[in-house]
Amino acid sequence: MNQTYHPPAPPWEVEQWFNTDQAPTLESLRGKVIVLEAFQMLCPGCVMHGLPQAARVRHTFPPSKVAVIGLHTVFEHHDAMTPVSLRAFLHEYRIAFPVGVDMPGSRDGLPRTMLAYGMQGTPTLILIDAQGRLRQHHFGQVADLALGAEIAELLYEQP
């Protein structure tokens, strides 16, 4: 039987969390499929497509099986996209799932988690299976039906 290798997801390097009392980690979410939505609040594609889709996923799949996590990964307009601005943004757009602020990086000015995952920009949607392995990496808009099918496939794989 030919098994495809799926690398483990790198840990998230987050400096601050919103919408959660406890910082979620890959280890604490083991056993769940993770939908990681990387965004910037000044990114039109994120506001119009990525974040609303993440919210739809959160309302469609049971939280006992699928965790939706936001990652505010700022690689431009740093002065405008502060944690204070993000708090207001999350409130105004009614984003209720946990959102972490990606740790600033030094190399190329890219945030650390963004760099570790090899993200090209935002929006980026990453699927991590219940064993903590990277399974999908989408840059840009993803069709709801295709994403739902990918999540369902990962749920079906669970022991």
Secondary structure, DSSP 8 states (H G I E B T S, - for coil): -------B-----EEEEES-SS---TTTTTTSEEEEEEE-TT-HHIIIIIHHHHHHHHHHS-TTTEEEEEEE---S-TTTS-HHHHHHHHHHTT--S-EEEE---SGGG--HHHHHHT--SSSEEEEE-TTSBEEEEEES---HHHHHHHHHHHHHH--
